[in-house]
Amino acid sequence: MNTFETYLAQKGFAKATVYQHSRYVSRFLQWLQTQQINPSDCTYNDLLSWIDHLRGQKDSIRLINCKLLSVRHYFSFFQLKNKKIGNPAAGLHLRDKRNRLVSGITSFDKLEQLYRAYPVTDDRTLRNKVILSLLVYQAVTTDELHRLKTDHVNLKEGRIKIPGSKRSNARILHLQAFQILDLQQYLLTVRTKLTREKEGQLFFSMEGKRELKNSLHHLFRALKRTYPEISNAGQIRQSVIVHWLKNYNLREVQYMAGHKHVSSTERYRQNNIEDLQKEVGKYHPLG
């Protein structure tokens, strides 16, 4: 094992990482001994048996993948001594197929009621109402709120461009008429008080900072006083996507939501979300 550790160190791994890989490989080699399998004879099917063994130990998929990575490094090292030996762990990676269920769905009618009822009394509440409108009508994420810029807003055409990222696609969405008016007022009055930048980030905190975490916290704290079932921006986004799926086809909703993969959109199709909620209530211990 010392030569394997030297190999890892030469690859640039940190001491702690070298130790972890060495520990996982040692246990793997011990398992091979119990199965009377020589490392040079280890096959893909043998690794599958080892994975079943790890599952029997209640190892998580994440932990099993970490151990597989260590074994993959080991066989790469082993190949330096004998190039005829393949790497049975190459490309072997477990996928977590657990589907995250959409939860806390609120009807779109209630979201619109939430938006209309939000009072505008000062600069802060005007800015917050504009933000709330983008959550309800364009299903933006909090990360996208931070990345929106003034040139993403086209008031003349009544459109807004939601910037893409590593996790989402860019898209151009229509603005409601009342959003155009509120955005125009925000840009001409409130934003000019918060920053001297004529262009750049669209939203700022009331202290003129770019970070909106506290601003969103205060917004949702105010909303929960009247609508305690509303918890965060993610819940609103999920509810809007479920509503969209009732009115648009799957590919249209994929574009509107900025999902890179249609499978991300499909998980919102619970065949019938009302039936799903009934099933959850039926089997919930407090149902």
N, C-alpha and C positions, 0 to 999 in steps of 0.2 A: 504493500500500500504506500510505502514511502515514495517509490518512484512515481506512482499515480499522483500523489500530492505535489511532488516536484513539477510534474507535467502541468497541473492546474495552476500552480504558482507562476510558471513561465507563461501561461496564457493570460496572466494579469489579474487573476481572481484574488480577492481580499482573503486574509487569513481565516476569517469567520466562514466565508463561503467555501473555502478549501476544506475546512473541518466538517462542514455540513455535508458536502458531497462525499467526502471520505467515509463519514458515518453511515450514510444511506447505502453506499456501495458495499461496505462491510456487511451490513445486514442482508443485502441482496445475495452476496457470495455465500453467506451462511445458509440462506434458504436453498441455493443451488446445491450445496453439500447435502442437505437433508433429502433432496430429490435425486441425489447421485448424478448430477449433471455437471459436466465440465464446462467452464465458461466459454471455451472455444467451440463447444458443441451446442451452445444455447441458441434456441430458435425463437421466432416470432410467437409461435404457439406456447413455448415455455414461458415467455413473458406474459402472455394472456393468463396462464395459470398462476403466475406470481401476482398479477393484478387481482385475480379472484381471491388469493390469499390475503392481500392487503385489504380488500373490501370486507373479508371476514373479520379483520381486525378493527373494522369500523373506521378506516381511514377515509377522510374526505376526498373528493375528486381533486381538489386543489393540492392536497398533500401527496396523493398518488402521482400527479403530474410533476411535482417537485422531485419525487424519487425517480421517476422515469427520466427526468433531465439528467440526474446524477449518473444513472446507468448508461445513458446515451454518451455522456462524456467518457465514461469508463471504457466503453467499446471503441470509441474513437482513439483513445489512448492505446487500447489493446491492438488496434489495427496497425499501429506504428511498428509493432514487433512482428506481426504477421499480416501482410496485406491481403492475403487470401481470405481472411475472416471478414464476414460482413458485419454490419451493425444492425442487429434485429430490433433495436429501439428507435431506429431512424424513422421519423414521421409518425411515431406512435404517441398519440395525445388524446386524452379523454375529454369529451365535451359534456358540459353540464346541460342536460336537456330539460331541467326544471323550468317550467314556464311561470313567469311572474304574473299572477292574476291582477287584473285591474281592480282597484278597490276604492271605496269612498266616492263613487260616482254621484254627481249632482246633476239634476236636470238642467238643460240649457235655459229653460224658462226662469229657473231660480237664479241662474248666473246673470241673466239680463236684468232681473229684478234687483239683484245685488248691485249691479253697475248703476242702474237708474237711481237707486236709493242713496248712493254714496254722495254726501253733500259737499259742495265746493264753497268754502268760506274764506280761503286765503290762498297764497301761492303754493303752500305745501299740498293742500288738498286738490288744487287744480293739477299739479304735477302727478299726484297719486291717481287721480281719476284717469289721466291720459295713460298711465302705466296699466291701470286696471283694465282699461278698454283693450289694450294690446294683449293682455292675458286672456280676456274673454272672447274676443273676436278674431284674433290671429294665433292664439295658443302659443305665444312665445315662451321660451324658457327664461329663467332668471339670468343664465349665462348670456343669452341673446340680448337681454335688456342692457347688459353692460357693454355689449359690442355694437349696439345700434349707434349710427352716426347721423348727423344732420342731413348728409347727402343721400342717405338711404330713404329719406322721406320725399315723396313727390306729391305735393299738395295739389298741383295743377291737374295731374292725371288721377289723383285719388288712389295712389298706390304706395306701398312700403316694401322695401327689399329687406328681407331677414338674412343676415350674413351666415354663411356656412362655416363649418368647423370640421375637425377630424371626426366628430361624432354625428354631424348632421349636414344636410345639403342646404344650400342657399335656395331661397324661393322669393317670388314677388307676389304679394297678396293685395287684394282690394281693401280700401279703407271705407268704413261707413261714413255717411255724410257728416254726422255729429262728431266723429273722430277727427275729420279734417278741420272743423271749426275749433275744436279743443286743442289740437296740435298747433294750429296757427297761433292761437292765443298764447299757448305755452312758449312757443319759439320767440314770439315778439316781446313778451313781457317777463315771464318767470325765468327762462333760461338766461336771458341777458343779465339778470340780477345775480345769478349763481356763478357765472363765468364770463371772462372777457373774451374767450375764444369764440369767434364768429362761426367757425366750423369745428367739427370734431365730434366728440362723444355727445350723444343726444341728451342723456339724463345725468343729473348730478344730485348729490345730497344737498340739503339745505345749507350745509357748511361749505358747499362748493367742491366737495370731494368726489372722486370718481367711483368710489365703493358705495354700493346701494344696499348692502346687507342690512344695516340698521333701518334704513328707510322702508324696506320691504317688511321688516319685522314690525315696525309701527303701523304700517298699512294693514297687515293681517290681524294685528291685535285689535285695531279699530273695527275691522269687518266682523270678527268673532263675537263682538259684543252684541251684534244684531243677528248674525248668522253663525252660531257656534259650530255648525257642521262643516264650515269652511276652514281648512287648516293651513294650506300653503298653495303656492303657485303650481306645483306639480299636480295637485288634485284638480285644479281648474283646467289645466292642459289636458289631462286624461279625460275629463268630462266633455270638453269641447271636441276631442277627437272621436269619442263615442257618438256624439251628436252628429258630427260630419259623416260618419259611416252610415248613418240612417238616411242621408240626403245626397251623398256622392258615391261614385264607385271607388273601389279599393285603390287604384292607381292615382286617382285624383287626390284622395286623402293622404296617400303616401307623399305626394308632392307638397300639399298644403302643410303637412306636419314636419316636413324636412327630414323624413326618415331615409336613411341610406339604403335600407333593405325592406322589401315589402313584408317580410316576416315580422318586422317591428310593428307594422300597422295591423297585421293580421291578429296579433295577440289582443287587440281591442275588440275583435269580433268574437264575442262570447255566445255566438248564435242568436241569443236574445238576452241582453244584459239584465232585463227585468227578471227573466227566469233564473238567471245565475244568482241574482241577489236573493230570490226566494229560496233557492237551494242552500245558499250560505246560511240564511236565517233558519232553515229547517234543521240543519245539522249543527248549528252553533250551540254550544252548551247553554247559552242564555236565551236561545231562540224559542 
